[in-house]
Amino acid sequence: MIEEYQDINIVCICGKSFTWNVGEQKFVNDLLKKGKLDKIDSVSGAIIPGEIKPPRRCKECRLEKRRNQGNY
């Protein structure tokens, strides 16, 4: 299976437009293939496969969210 990527223009929740580029998409897909996006069901302990979701926030909004949560 050949995977084709292309830049995707996304509108952030703040209204600013940004691009989710090919390199970022490949990085996320690589994490998915390695199982690094998988989660464990807290009740059954079963592994829930991860999925690729485009980002909803631009870089500035992601940084601001991390600052507000004390993670940065």
All heavy atoms as TSV, in Angstrom:
chain	resi	resn	atom	element	x	y	z
A	1	MET	N	N	0.835	-1.189	0.000
A	1	MET	CA	C	0.000	0.000	0.000
A	1	MET	C	C	0.878	1.250	0.000
A	1	MET	O	O	1.757	1.411	0.836
A	1	MET	CB	C	-0.901	-0.012	1.239
A	1	MET	CG	C	-1.800	1.159	1.334
A	1	MET	SD	S	-2.902	0.964	2.770
A	1	MET	CE	C	-2.980	2.633	3.277
A	2	ILE	N	N	0.658	2.111	-0.932
A	2	ILE	CA	C	1.410	3.355	-1.019
A	2	ILE	C	C	0.602	4.442	-0.333
A	2	ILE	O	O	-0.573	4.649	-0.635
A	2	ILE	CB	C	1.685	3.736	-2.488
A	2	ILE	CG1	C	2.541	2.655	-3.146
A	2	ILE	CG2	C	2.345	5.092	-2.569
A	2	ILE	CD1	C	2.754	2.864	-4.619
A	3	GLU	N	N	1.255	5.114	0.582
A	3	GLU	CA	C	0.574	6.191	1.302
A	3	GLU	C	C	0.958	7.517	0.659
A	3	GLU	O	O	2.133	7.799	0.475
A	3	GLU	CB	C	0.990	6.180	2.770
A	3	GLU	CG	C	0.568	4.917	3.476
A	3	GLU	CD	C	1.209	4.788	4.843
A	3	GLU	OE1	O	2.113	5.553	5.154
A	3	GLU	OE2	O	0.792	3.893	5.576
A	4	GLU	N	N	-0.032	8.287	0.305
A	4	GLU	CA	C	0.223	9.588	-0.288
A	4	GLU	C	C	-0.206	10.661	0.694
A	4	GLU	O	O	-1.281	10.585	1.275
A	4	GLU	CB	C	-0.538	9.739	-1.596
A	4	GLU	CG	C	-0.021	8.812	-2.676
A	4	GLU	CD	C	-0.654	9.083	-4.021
A	4	GLU	OE1	O	-0.947	10.253	-4.310
A	4	GLU	OE2	O	-0.864	8.123	-4.752
A	5	TYR	N	N	0.670	11.609	0.874
A	5	TYR	CA	C	0.399	12.713	1.781
A	5	TYR	C	C	0.402	14.006	0.987
A	5	TYR	O	O	1.068	14.127	-0.028
A	5	TYR	CB	C	1.474	12.807	2.867
A	5	TYR	CG	C	1.580	11.588	3.742
A	5	TYR	CD1	C	2.488	10.571	3.463
A	5	TYR	CD2	C	0.772	11.450	4.861
A	5	TYR	CE1	C	2.590	9.458	4.278
A	5	TYR	CE2	C	0.867	10.343	5.680
A	5	TYR	CZ	C	1.777	9.347	5.380
A	5	TYR	OH	O	1.870	8.252	6.190
A	6	GLN	N	N	-0.327	14.961	1.481
A	6	GLN	CA	C	-0.276	16.308	0.935
A	6	GLN	C	C	-0.564	17.287	2.066
A	6	GLN	O	O	-1.207	16.935	3.053
A	6	GLN	CB	C	-1.262	16.478	-0.206
A	6	GLN	CG	C	-2.704	16.227	0.141
A	6	GLN	CD	C	-3.607	16.329	-1.071
A	6	GLN	OE1	O	-3.178	16.762	-2.126
A	6	GLN	NE2	N	-4.847	15.936	-0.928
A	7	ASP	N	N	-0.028	18.487	1.927
A	7	ASP	CA	C	-0.285	19.505	2.941
A	7	ASP	C	C	-1.787	19.747	3.061
A	7	ASP	O	O	-2.507	19.756	2.066
A	7	ASP	CB	C	0.413	20.812	2.574
A	7	ASP	CG	C	1.924	20.727	2.705
A	7	ASP	OD1	O	2.431	19.731	3.263
A	7	ASP	OD2	O	2.601	21.658	2.243
A	8	ILE	N	N	-2.244	19.918	4.311
A	8	ILE	CA	C	-3.661	20.156	4.577
A	8	ILE	C	C	-3.786	21.495	5.305
A	8	ILE	O	O	-3.128	21.723	6.315
A	8	ILE	CB	C	-4.251	19.036	5.458
A	8	ILE	CG1	C	-4.135	17.688	4.756
A	8	ILE	CG2	C	-5.700	19.340	5.805
A	8	ILE	CD1	C	-4.528	16.521	5.631
A	9	ASN	N	N	-4.626	22.362	4.763
A	9	ASN	CA	C	-4.902	23.635	5.431
A	9	ASN	C	C	-6.025	23.430	6.435
A	9	ASN	O	O	-7.060	22.854	6.120
A	9	ASN	CB	C	-5.283	24.713	4.418
A	9	ASN	CG	C	-4.099	25.128	3.573
A	9	ASN	OD1	O	-2.994	25.268	4.078
A	9	ASN	ND2	N	-4.323	25.293	2.291
A	10	ILE	N	N	-5.788	23.903	7.663
A	10	ILE	CA	C	-6.734	23.720	8.762
A	10	ILE	C	C	-7.002	25.079	9.400
A	10	ILE	O	O	-6.106	25.914	9.488
A	10	ILE	CB	C	-6.146	22.749	9.822
A	10	ILE	CG1	C	-5.872	21.397	9.177
A	10	ILE	CG2	C	-7.073	22.616	11.015
A	10	ILE	CD1	C	-5.141	20.427	10.073
A	11	VAL	N	N	-8.215	25.275	9.868
A	11	VAL	CA	C	-8.552	26.492	10.599
A	11	VAL	C	C	-8.542	26.153	12.084
A	11	VAL	O	O	-9.255	25.263	12.536
A	11	VAL	CB	C	-9.919	27.061	10.174
A	11	VAL	CG1	C	-10.271	28.276	11.005
A	11	VAL	CG2	C	-9.913	27.401	8.694
A	12	CYS	N	N	-7.707	26.840	12.840
A	12	CYS	CA	C	-7.565	26.645	14.278
A	12	CYS	C	C	-8.844	27.083	14.994
A	12	CYS	O	O	-9.647	27.844	14.447
A	12	CYS	CB	C	-6.377	27.465	14.782
A	12	CYS	SG	S	-6.114	27.392	16.566
A	13	ILE	N	N	-8.992	26.630	16.231
A	13	ILE	CA	C	-10.154	27.045	17.018
A	13	ILE	C	C	-10.139	28.550	17.296
A	13	ILE	O	O	-11.169	29.129	17.600
A	13	ILE	CB	C	-10.271	26.248	18.336
A	13	ILE	CG1	C	-9.042	26.430	19.202
A	13	ILE	CG2	C	-10.511	24.787	18.051
A	13	ILE	CD1	C	-9.176	25.831	20.583
A	14	CYS	N	N	-8.947	29.181	17.134
A	14	CYS	CA	C	-8.859	30.630	17.311
A	14	CYS	C	C	-9.231	31.379	16.031
A	14	CYS	O	O	-9.340	32.595	16.036
A	14	CYS	CB	C	-7.451	31.034	17.757
A	14	CYS	SG	S	-6.188	30.898	16.462
A	15	GLY	N	N	-9.409	30.633	14.926
A	15	GLY	CA	C	-9.781	31.245	13.654
A	15	GLY	C	C	-8.613	31.422	12.694
A	15	GLY	O	O	-8.814	31.731	11.528
A	16	LYS	N	N	-7.392	31.219	13.171
A	16	LYS	CA	C	-6.203	31.372	12.339
A	16	LYS	C	C	-6.018	30.119	11.480
A	16	LYS	O	O	-6.202	29.008	11.938
A	16	LYS	CB	C	-4.988	31.579	13.241
A	16	LYS	CG	C	-3.691	31.720	12.521
A	16	LYS	CD	C	-2.557	31.908	13.521
A	16	LYS	CE	C	-1.219	31.867	12.829
A	16	LYS	NZ	N	-0.112	31.947	13.787
A	17	SER	N	N	-5.631	30.307	10.220
A	17	SER	CA	C	-5.385	29.188	9.322
A	17	SER	C	C	-3.930	28.741	9.455
A	17	SER	O	O	-3.028	29.567	9.599
A	17	SER	CB	C	-5.664	29.632	7.884
A	17	SER	OG	O	-5.442	28.571	6.994
A	18	PHE	N	N	-3.707	27.417	9.432
A	18	PHE	CA	C	-2.346	26.880	9.475
A	18	PHE	C	C	-2.287	25.620	8.636
A	18	PHE	O	O	-3.317	25.070	8.245
A	18	PHE	CB	C	-1.896	26.614	10.920
A	18	PHE	CG	C	-2.624	25.483	11.610
A	18	PHE	CD1	C	-2.072	24.217	11.670
A	18	PHE	CD2	C	-3.862	25.695	12.200
A	18	PHE	CE1	C	-2.748	23.177	12.308
A	18	PHE	CE2	C	-4.536	24.672	12.840
A	18	PHE	CZ	C	-3.985	23.404	12.896
A	19	THR	N	N	-1.084	25.164	8.323
A	19	THR	CA	C	-0.894	23.993	7.468
A	19	THR	C	C	-0.368	22.825	8.278
A	19	THR	O	O	0.593	22.969	9.031
A	19	THR	CB	C	0.094	24.324	6.332
A	19	THR	OG1	O	-0.418	25.425	5.582
A	19	THR	CG2	C	0.288	23.140	5.415
A	20	TRP	N	N	-1.009	21.682	8.122
A	20	TRP	CA	C	-0.507	20.416	8.680
A	20	TRP	C	C	0.284	19.793	7.548
A	20	TRP	O	O	-0.272	19.256	6.600
A	20	TRP	CB	C	-1.680	19.547	9.117
A	20	TRP	CG	C	-1.294	18.353	9.930
A	20	TRP	CD1	C	-0.249	18.266	10.795
A	20	TRP	CD2	C	-1.961	17.090	9.991
A	20	TRP	NE1	N	-0.230	17.029	11.389
A	20	TRP	CE2	C	-1.267	16.283	10.913
A	20	TRP	CE3	C	-3.067	16.564	9.361
A	20	TRP	CZ2	C	-1.644	14.984	11.206
A	20	TRP	CZ3	C	-3.456	15.270	9.663
A	20	TRP	CH2	C	-2.745	14.495	10.577
A	21	ASN	N	N	1.610	19.909	7.616
A	21	ASN	CA	C	2.413	19.538	6.464
A	21	ASN	C	C	2.686	18.041	6.373
A	21	ASN	O	O	2.417	17.279	7.291
A	21	ASN	CB	C	3.705	20.363	6.409
A	21	ASN	CG	C	4.655	20.047	7.536
A	21	ASN	OD1	O	4.821	18.898	7.922
A	21	ASN	ND2	N	5.298	21.073	8.063
A	22	VAL	N	N	3.234	17.643	5.241
A	22	VAL	CA	C	3.494	16.238	4.937
A	22	VAL	C	C	4.403	15.599	5.990
A	22	VAL	O	O	4.155	14.482	6.450
A	22	VAL	CB	C	4.105	16.107	3.525
A	22	VAL	CG1	C	4.590	14.700	3.260
A	22	VAL	CG2	C	3.090	16.533	2.473
A	23	GLY	N	N	5.448	16.301	6.404
A	23	GLY	CA	C	6.369	15.760	7.403
A	23	GLY	C	C	5.690	15.462	8.725
A	23	GLY	O	O	5.949	14.423	9.350
A	24	GLU	N	N	4.822	16.351	9.167
A	24	GLU	CA	C	4.094	16.141	10.417
A	24	GLU	C	C	3.149	14.947	10.297
A	24	GLU	O	O	3.026	14.147	11.225
A	24	GLU	CB	C	3.307	17.401	10.780
A	24	GLU	CG	C	4.183	18.583	11.134
A	24	GLU	CD	C	3.425	19.892	11.197
A	24	GLU	OE1	O	2.382	20.025	10.500
A	24	GLU	OE2	O	3.866	20.793	11.919
A	25	GLN	N	N	2.494	14.803	9.155
A	25	GLN	CA	C	1.582	13.681	8.946
A	25	GLN	C	C	2.332	12.359	8.948
A	25	GLN	O	O	1.884	11.374	9.542
A	25	GLN	CB	C	0.834	13.852	7.630
A	25	GLN	CG	C	-0.126	15.028	7.640
A	25	GLN	CD	C	-0.713	15.284	6.279
A	25	GLN	OE1	O	-1.231	14.360	5.650
A	25	GLN	NE2	N	-0.641	16.518	5.810
A	26	LYS	N	N	3.497	12.324	8.303
A	26	LYS	CA	C	4.310	11.102	8.279
A	26	LYS	C	C	4.789	10.745	9.685
A	26	LYS	O	O	4.813	9.572	10.061
A	26	LYS	CB	C	5.501	11.276	7.340
A	26	LYS	CG	C	5.118	11.248	5.886
A	26	LYS	CD	C	6.337	11.409	4.995
A	26	LYS	CE	C	5.950	11.377	3.535
A	26	LYS	NZ	N	7.107	11.554	2.645
A	27	PHE	N	N	5.175	11.760	10.475
A	27	PHE	CA	C	5.620	11.532	11.849
A	27	PHE	C	C	4.516	10.883	12.674
A	27	PHE	O	O	4.738	9.890	13.362
A	27	PHE	CB	C	6.062	12.862	12.470
A	27	PHE	CG	C	6.438	12.749	13.910
A	27	PHE	CD1	C	7.650	12.199	14.285
A	27	PHE	CD2	C	5.579	13.188	14.903
A	27	PHE	CE1	C	8.009	12.083	15.621
A	27	PHE	CE2	C	5.915	13.080	16.244
A	27	PHE	CZ	C	7.143	12.525	16.598
A	28	VAL	N	N	3.300	11.425	12.581
A	28	VAL	CA	C	2.172	10.881	13.336
A	28	VAL	C	C	1.844	9.468	12.854
A	28	VAL	O	O	1.583	8.574	13.659
A	28	VAL	CB	C	0.937	11.807	13.226
A	28	VAL	CG1	C	-0.293	11.159	13.828
A	28	VAL	CG2	C	1.208	13.135	13.905
A	29	ASN	N	N	1.896	9.244	11.541
A	29	ASN	CA	C	1.617	7.908	11.004
A	29	ASN	C	C	2.663	6.909	11.481
A	29	ASN	O	O	2.341	5.764	11.787
A	29	ASN	CB	C	1.556	7.947	9.484
A	29	ASN	CG	C	0.994	6.684	8.904
A	29	ASN	OD1	O	0.045	6.116	9.438
A	29	ASN	ND2	N	1.563	6.227	7.812
A	30	ASP	N	N	3.918	7.328	11.589
A	30	ASP	CA	C	4.977	6.453	12.087
A	30	ASP	C	C	4.720	6.072	13.546
A	30	ASP	O	O	4.887	4.915	13.929
A	30	ASP	CB	C	6.337	7.146	11.947
A	30	ASP	CG	C	7.497	6.224	12.246
A	30	ASP	OD1	O	7.481	5.074	11.767
A	30	ASP	OD2	O	8.424	6.665	12.962
A	31	LEU	N	N	4.301	7.027	14.364
A	31	LEU	CA	C	3.942	6.728	15.755
A	31	LEU	C	C	2.793	5.733	15.817
A	31	LEU	O	O	2.793	4.819	16.637
A	31	LEU	CB	C	3.556	8.008	16.504
A	31	LEU	CG	C	4.648	9.021	16.778
A	31	LEU	CD1	C	4.051	10.261	17.444
A	31	LEU	CD2	C	5.745	8.432	17.632
A	32	LEU	N	N	1.822	5.917	14.934
A	32	LEU	CA	C	0.669	5.020	14.887
A	32	LEU	C	C	1.110	3.590	14.561
A	32	LEU	O	O	0.696	2.638	15.217
A	32	LEU	CB	C	-0.336	5.521	13.853
A	32	LEU	CG	C	-1.610	4.715	13.679
A	32	LEU	CD1	C	-2.488	4.862	14.909
A	32	LEU	CD2	C	-2.359	5.172	12.453
A	33	LYS	N	N	1.982	3.455	13.559
A	33	LYS	CA	C	2.451	2.128	13.158
A	33	LYS	C	C	3.241	1.440	14.265
A	33	LYS	O	O	3.218	0.221	14.379
A	33	LYS	CB	C	3.314	2.234	11.902
A	33	LYS	CG	C	2.526	2.516	10.656
A	33	LYS	CD	C	3.446	2.604	9.463
A	33	LYS	CE	C	2.664	2.882	8.205
A	33	LYS	NZ	N	3.563	3.011	7.040
A	34	LYS	N	N	3.951	2.217	15.080
A	34	LYS	CA	C	4.741	1.651	16.178
A	34	LYS	C	C	3.897	1.376	17.419
A	34	LYS	O	O	4.407	0.888	18.421
A	34	LYS	CB	C	5.879	2.604	16.547
A	34	LYS	CG	C	6.931	2.730	15.470
A	34	LYS	CD	C	8.007	3.712	15.872
A	34	LYS	CE	C	9.063	3.849	14.796
A	34	LYS	NZ	N	10.078	4.837	15.150
A	35	GLY	N	N	2.607	1.724	17.368
A	35	GLY	CA	C	1.728	1.483	18.509
A	35	GLY	C	C	1.859	2.524	19.600
A	35	GLY	O	O	1.340	2.341	20.698
A	36	LYS	N	N	2.538	3.637	19.317
A	36	LYS	CA	C	2.761	4.659	20.341
A	36	LYS	C	C	1.532	5.519	20.599
A	36	LYS	O	O	1.518	6.298	21.540
A	36	LYS	CB	C	3.933	5.544	19.945
A	36	LYS	CG	C	5.191	4.771	19.684
A	36	LYS	CD	C	6.327	5.281	20.453
A	36	LYS	CE	C	7.530	4.417	20.128
A	36	LYS	NZ	N	8.535	4.477	21.090
A	37	LEU	N	N	0.510	5.397	19.758
A	37	LEU	CA	C	-0.721	6.152	19.967
A	37	LEU	C	C	-1.831	5.282	20.545
A	37	LEU	O	O	-2.940	5.740	20.758
A	37	LEU	CB	C	-1.196	6.787	18.643
A	37	LEU	CG	C	-0.230	7.777	17.999
A	37	LEU	CD1	C	-0.809	8.294	16.693
A	37	LEU	CD2	C	0.085	8.922	18.932
A	38	ASP	N	N	-1.514	4.009	20.787
A	38	ASP	CA	C	-2.500	3.093	21.366
A	38	ASP	C	C	-2.813	3.492	22.808
A	38	ASP	O	O	-1.978	4.074	23.496
A	38	ASP	CB	C	-1.985	1.655	21.353
A	38	ASP	CG	C	-1.822	1.098	19.954
A	38	ASP	OD1	O	-2.329	1.728	19.007
A	38	ASP	OD2	O	-1.184	0.042	19.813
A	39	LYS	N	N	-4.008	3.157	23.242
A	39	LYS	CA	C	-4.428	3.419	24.615
A	39	LYS	C	C	-4.885	2.111	25.237
A	39	LYS	O	O	-5.216	1.162	24.544
A	39	LYS	CB	C	-5.558	4.437	24.634
A	39	LYS	CG	C	-5.167	5.780	24.076
A	39	LYS	CD	C	-6.327	6.731	24.062
A	39	LYS	CE	C	-5.904	8.043	23.422
A	39	LYS	NZ	N	-7.008	8.975	23.290
A	40	ILE	N	N	-4.935	2.077	26.552
A	40	ILE	CA	C	-5.406	0.892	27.257
A	40	ILE	C	C	-6.732	1.221	27.932
A	40	ILE	O	O	-6.843	2.212	28.656
A	40	ILE	CB	C	-4.373	0.413	28.293
A	40	ILE	CG1	C	-3.090	0.013	27.576
A	40	ILE	CG2	C	-4.929	-0.733	29.112
A	40	ILE	CD1	C	-1.971	-0.402	28.495
A	41	ASP	N	N	-7.725	0.394	27.670
A	41	ASP	CA	C	-9.041	0.572	28.275
A	41	ASP	C	C	-8.913	0.385	29.776
A	41	ASP	O	O	-8.390	-0.628	30.247
A	41	ASP	CB	C	-10.024	-0.441	27.686
A	41	ASP	CG	C	-11.439	-0.211	28.183
A	41	ASP	OD1	O	-11.690	-0.477	29.374
A	41	ASP	OD2	O	-12.290	0.201	27.384
A	42	SER	N	N	-9.375	1.357	30.548
A	42	SER	CA	C	-9.213	1.308	31.999
A	42	SER	C	C	-10.060	0.219	32.658
A	42	SER	O	O	-9.736	-0.233	33.753
A	42	SER	CB	C	-9.564	2.670	32.607
A	42	SER	OG	O	-10.893	3.014	32.303
A	43	VAL	N	N	-11.116	-0.211	32.003
A	43	VAL	CA	C	-11.985	-1.231	32.576
A	43	VAL	C	C	-11.515	-2.637	32.215
A	43	VAL	O	O	-11.252	-3.458	33.080
A	43	VAL	CB	C	-13.454	-1.029	32.119
A	43	VAL	CG1	C	-14.338	-2.132	32.642
A	43	VAL	CG2	C	-13.961	0.330	32.570
A	44	SER	N	N	-11.376	-2.901	30.913
A	44	SER	CA	C	-11.048	-4.256	30.463
A	44	SER	C	C	-9.551	-4.501	30.317
A	44	SER	O	O	-9.121	-5.644	30.266
A	44	SER	CB	C	-11.731	-4.540	29.127
A	44	SER	OG	O	-11.165	-3.730	28.107
A	45	GLY	N	N	-8.773	-3.426	30.229
A	45	GLY	CA	C	-7.338	-3.582	30.015
A	45	GLY	C	C	-6.984	-3.865	28.568
A	45	GLY	O	O	-5.828	-4.094	28.236
A	46	ALA	N	N	-7.978	-3.848	27.680
A	46	ALA	CA	C	-7.749	-4.116	26.258
A	46	ALA	C	C	-7.030	-2.940	25.606
A	46	ALA	O	O	-7.196	-1.787	26.009
A	46	ALA	CB	C	-9.077	-4.367	25.560
A	47	ILE	N	N	-6.235	-3.241	24.603
A	47	ILE	CA	C	-5.533	-2.197	23.862
A	47	ILE	C	C	-6.474	-1.630	22.811
A	47	ILE	O	O	-7.065	-2.371	22.025
A	47	ILE	CB	C	-4.265	-2.752	23.207
A	47	ILE	CG1	C	-3.281	-3.194	24.289
A	47	ILE	CG2	C	-3.639	-1.713	22.287
A	47	ILE	CD1	C	-2.045	-3.874	23.755
A	48	ILE	N	N	-6.604	-0.321	22.819
A	48	ILE	CA	C	-7.438	0.369	21.845
A	48	ILE	C	C	-6.497	1.007	20.831
A	48	ILE	O	O	-5.678	1.858	21.195
A	48	ILE	CB	C	-8.291	1.459	22.518
A	48	ILE	CG1	C	-9.165	0.840	23.600
A	48	ILE	CG2	C	-9.126	2.199	21.481
A	48	ILE	CD1	C	-9.844	1.854	24.501
A	49	PRO	N	N	-6.569	0.589	19.558
A	49	PRO	CA	C	-5.660	1.137	18.557
A	49	PRO	C	C	-5.817	2.650	18.427
A	49	PRO	O	O	-6.932	3.177	18.507
A	49	PRO	CB	C	-6.077	0.449	17.262
A	49	PRO	CG	C	-6.884	-0.725	17.667
A	49	PRO	CD	C	-7.478	-0.388	18.996
A	50	GLY	N	N	-4.699	3.321	18.240
A	50	GLY	CA	C	-4.729	4.764	18.052
A	50	GLY	C	C	-5.257	5.118	16.677
A	50	GLY	O	O	-5.444	4.261	15.823
A	51	GLU	N	N	-5.498	6.377	16.481
A	51	GLU	CA	C	-5.959	6.848	15.183
A	51	GLU	C	C	-5.352	8.207	14.899
A	51	GLU	O	O	-4.939	8.926	15.806
A	51	GLU	CB	C	-7.480	6.917	15.138
A	51	GLU	CG	C	-8.079	7.848	16.166
A	51	GLU	CD	C	-9.588	7.822	16.157
A	51	GLU	OE1	O	-10.180	8.105	15.096
A	51	GLU	OE2	O	-10.183	7.525	17.197
A	52	ILE	N	N	-5.268	8.514	13.624
A	52	ILE	CA	C	-4.704	9.796	13.215
A	52	ILE	C	C	-5.825	10.812	13.127
A	52	ILE	O	O	-6.808	10.605	12.419
A	52	ILE	CB	C	-3.982	9.680	11.865
A	52	ILE	CG1	C	-2.798	8.731	11.987
A	52	ILE	CG2	C	-3.535	11.048	11.377
A	52	ILE	CD1	C	-2.080	8.472	10.697
A	53	LYS	N	N	-5.660	11.884	13.869
A	53	LYS	CA	C	-6.612	12.980	13.817
A	53	LYS	C	C	-5.830	14.248	13.514
A	53	LYS	O	O	-4.797	14.510	14.146
A	53	LYS	CB	C	-7.320	13.152	15.160
A	53	LYS	CG	C	-8.186	11.998	15.555
A	53	LYS	CD	C	-8.837	12.276	16.892
A	53	LYS	CE	C	-9.621	11.079	17.385
A	53	LYS	NZ	N	-10.180	11.297	18.718
A	54	PRO	N	N	-6.289	15.050	12.580
A	54	PRO	CA	C	-5.597	16.310	12.312
A	54	PRO	C	C	-5.650	17.214	13.543
A	54	PRO	O	O	-6.595	17.143	14.331
A	54	PRO	CB	C	-6.397	16.933	11.174
A	54	PRO	CG	C	-7.186	15.819	10.584
A	54	PRO	CD	C	-7.398	14.823	11.680
A	55	PRO	N	N	-4.625	18.035	13.741
A	55	PRO	CA	C	-4.636	18.941	14.889
A	55	PRO	C	C	-5.773	19.956	14.781
A	55	PRO	O	O	-6.204	20.304	13.689
A	55	PRO	CB	C	-3.270	19.637	14.812
A	55	PRO	CG	C	-2.835	19.490	13.402
A	55	PRO	CD	C	-3.455	18.222	12.898
A	56	ARG	N	N	-6.257	20.404	15.933
A	56	ARG	CA	C	-7.318	21.425	15.954
A	56	ARG	C	C	-6.774	22.798	16.302
A	56	ARG	O	O	-7.470	23.784	16.163
A	56	ARG	CB	C	-8.399	21.050	16.977
A	56	ARG	CG	C	-9.108	19.767	16.637
A	56	ARG	CD	C	-10.224	19.419	17.588
A	56	ARG	NE	N	-10.057	19.923	18.924
A	56	ARG	CZ	C	-11.054	20.312	19.706
A	56	ARG	NH1	N	-12.277	20.225	19.294
A	56	ARG	NH2	N	-10.818	20.749	20.919
A	57	ARG	N	N	-5.539	22.826	16.793
A	57	ARG	CA	C	-4.952	24.095	17.238
A	57	ARG	C	C	-3.668	24.407	16.485
A	57	ARG	O	O	-2.889	23.501	16.195
A	57	ARG	CB	C	-4.645	24.034	18.728
A	57	ARG	CG	C	-5.866	23.964	19.601
A	57	ARG	CD	C	-5.467	23.880	21.072
A	57	ARG	NE	N	-6.604	24.037	21.943
A	57	ARG	CZ	C	-7.419	23.051	22.287
A	57	ARG	NH1	N	-7.212	21.831	21.824
A	57	ARG	NH2	N	-8.432	23.273	23.078
A	58	CYS	N	N	-3.437	25.693	16.223
A	58	CYS	CA	C	-2.185	26.131	15.622
A	58	CYS	C	C	-1.076	26.026	16.675
A	58	CYS	O	O	-1.337	25.776	17.855
A	58	CYS	CB	C	-2.314	27.561	15.105
A	58	CYS	SG	S	-2.646	28.809	16.385
A	59	LYS	N	N	0.153	26.199	16.245
A	59	LYS	CA	C	1.290	26.058	17.157
A	59	LYS	C	C	1.175	26.991	18.356
A	59	LYS	O	O	1.427	26.596	19.497
A	59	LYS	CB	C	2.586	26.338	16.395
A	59	LYS	CG	C	3.820	26.139	17.213
A	59	LYS	CD	C	5.072	26.344	16.383
A	59	LYS	CE	C	6.313	26.132	17.225
A	59	LYS	NZ	N	7.536	26.267	16.426
A	60	GLU	N	N	0.779	28.227	18.116
A	60	GLU	CA	C	0.676	29.202	19.206
A	60	GLU	C	C	-0.394	28.786	20.219
A	60	GLU	O	O	-0.185	28.895	21.430
A	60	GLU	CB	C	0.361	30.600	18.651
A	60	GLU	CG	C	1.478	31.205	17.835
A	60	GLU	CD	C	1.528	30.689	16.395
A	60	GLU	OE1	O	0.538	30.078	15.926
A	60	GLU	OE2	O	2.565	30.883	15.744
A	61	CYS	N	N	-1.523	28.302	19.744
A	61	CYS	CA	C	-2.597	27.878	20.652
A	61	CYS	C	C	-2.201	26.619	21.427
A	61	CYS	O	O	-2.558	26.471	22.587
A	61	CYS	CB	C	-3.891	27.645	19.877
A	61	CYS	SG	S	-4.694	29.170	19.339
A	62	ARG	N	N	-1.450	25.710	20.788
A	62	ARG	CA	C	-0.982	24.517	21.502
A	62	ARG	C	C	-0.041	24.921	22.631
A	62	ARG	O	O	-0.136	24.399	23.744
A	62	ARG	CB	C	-0.277	23.549	20.538
A	62	ARG	CG	C	-1.220	22.835	19.607
A	62	ARG	CD	C	-0.557	21.653	18.912
A	62	ARG	NE	N	0.676	21.980	18.230
A	62	ARG	CZ	C	0.785	22.243	16.940
A	62	ARG	NH1	N	-0.285	22.233	16.174
A	62	ARG	NH2	N	1.959	22.509	16.403
A	63	LEU	N	N	0.874	25.850	22.342
A	63	LEU	CA	C	1.797	26.310	23.387
A	63	LEU	C	C	1.051	27.000	24.524
A	63	LEU	O	O	1.348	26.783	25.700
A	63	LEU	CB	C	2.842	27.262	22.787
A	63	LEU	CG	C	3.870	26.616	21.875
A	63	LEU	CD1	C	4.730	27.693	21.211
A	63	LEU	CD2	C	4.752	25.658	22.647
A	64	GLU	N	N	0.080	27.821	24.170
A	64	GLU	CA	C	-0.714	28.519	25.198
A	64	GLU	C	C	-1.479	27.525	26.063
A	64	GLU	O	O	-1.545	27.669	27.283
A	64	GLU	CB	C	-1.672	29.509	24.538
A	64	GLU	CG	C	-2.439	30.366	25.521
A	64	GLU	CD	C	-1.541	31.266	26.363
A	64	GLU	OE1	O	-0.466	31.671	25.880
A	64	GLU	OE2	O	-1.919	31.549	27.516
A	65	LYS	N	N	-2.040	26.494	25.440
A	65	LYS	CA	C	-2.770	25.479	26.201
A	65	LYS	C	C	-1.833	24.766	27.178
A	65	LYS	O	O	-2.184	24.536	28.334
A	65	LYS	CB	C	-3.416	24.471	25.252
A	65	LYS	CG	C	-4.218	23.420	25.982
A	65	LYS	CD	C	-4.870	22.446	25.021
A	65	LYS	CE	C	-5.628	21.403	25.829
A	65	LYS	NZ	N	-6.133	20.331	24.994
A	66	ARG	N	N	-0.632	24.433	26.718
A	66	ARG	CA	C	0.338	23.774	27.598
A	66	ARG	C	C	0.731	24.683	28.773
A	66	ARG	O	O	0.863	24.223	29.898
A	66	ARG	CB	C	1.578	23.386	26.816
A	66	ARG	CG	C	1.347	22.229	25.894
A	66	ARG	CD	C	2.629	21.835	25.193
A	66	ARG	NE	N	2.318	20.960	24.077
A	66	ARG	CZ	C	2.937	20.988	22.919
A	66	ARG	NH1	N	3.929	21.818	22.710
A	66	ARG	NH2	N	2.598	20.159	21.971
A	67	ARG	N	N	0.920	25.943	28.482
A	67	ARG	CA	C	1.267	26.897	29.561
A	67	ARG	C	C	0.149	26.965	30.598
A	67	ARG	O	O	0.401	26.982	31.794
A	67	ARG	CB	C	1.518	28.288	28.985
A	67	ARG	CG	C	2.839	28.445	28.316
A	67	ARG	CD	C	3.084	29.905	27.928
A	67	ARG	NE	N	4.089	29.963	26.913
A	67	ARG	CZ	C	3.894	30.288	25.630
A	67	ARG	NH1	N	2.696	30.630	25.211
A	67	ARG	NH2	N	4.894	30.290	24.777
A	68	ASN	N	N	-1.081	27.022	30.134
A	68	ASN	CA	C	-2.233	27.100	31.036
A	68	ASN	C	C	-2.401	25.842	31.869
A	68	ASN	O	O	-2.919	25.895	32.965
A	68	ASN	CB	C	-3.516	27.407	30.257
A	68	ASN	CG	C	-3.533	28.808	29.714
A	68	ASN	OD1	O	-2.831	29.699	30.188
A	68	ASN	ND2	N	-4.326	29.022	28.679
A	69	GLN	N	N	-1.987	24.701	31.335
A	69	GLN	CA	C	-2.110	23.442	32.066
A	69	GLN	C	C	-0.884	23.167	32.915
A	69	GLN	O	O	-0.841	22.175	33.641
A	69	GLN	CB	C	-2.307	22.277	31.085
A	69	GLN	CG	C	-3.636	22.315	30.376
A	69	GLN	CD	C	-3.791	21.173	29.388
A	69	GLN	OE1	O	-2.837	20.593	28.915
A	69	GLN	NE2	N	-5.032	20.871	29.062
A	70	GLY	N	N	0.132	24.016	32.796
A	70	GLY	CA	C	1.347	23.827	33.578
A	70	GLY	C	C	2.259	22.749	33.043
A	70	GLY	O	O	3.088	22.216	33.762
A	71	ASN	N	N	2.108	22.404	31.759
A	71	ASN	CA	C	2.920	21.358	31.153
A	71	ASN	C	C	4.090	21.911	30.352
A	71	ASN	O	O	4.752	21.175	29.643
A	71	ASN	CB	C	2.072	20.475	30.228
A	71	ASN	CG	C	1.008	19.734	30.980
A	71	ASN	OD1	O	1.168	19.460	32.164
A	71	ASN	ND2	N	-0.069	19.413	30.325
A	72	TYR	N	N	4.360	23.200	30.452
A	72	TYR	CA	C	5.423	23.764	29.634
A	72	TYR	C	C	6.163	24.833	30.377
A	72	TYR	O	O	5.692	25.586	31.103
A	72	TYR	CB	C	4.840	24.329	28.335
A	72	TYR	CG	C	5.854	24.452	27.254
A	72	TYR	CD1	C	6.331	23.327	26.579
A	72	TYR	CD2	C	6.358	25.684	26.903
A	72	TYR	CE1	C	7.255	23.458	25.573
A	72	TYR	CE2	C	7.280	25.824	25.898
A	72	TYR	CZ	C	7.729	24.709	25.235
A	72	TYR	OH	O	8.647	24.836	24.244
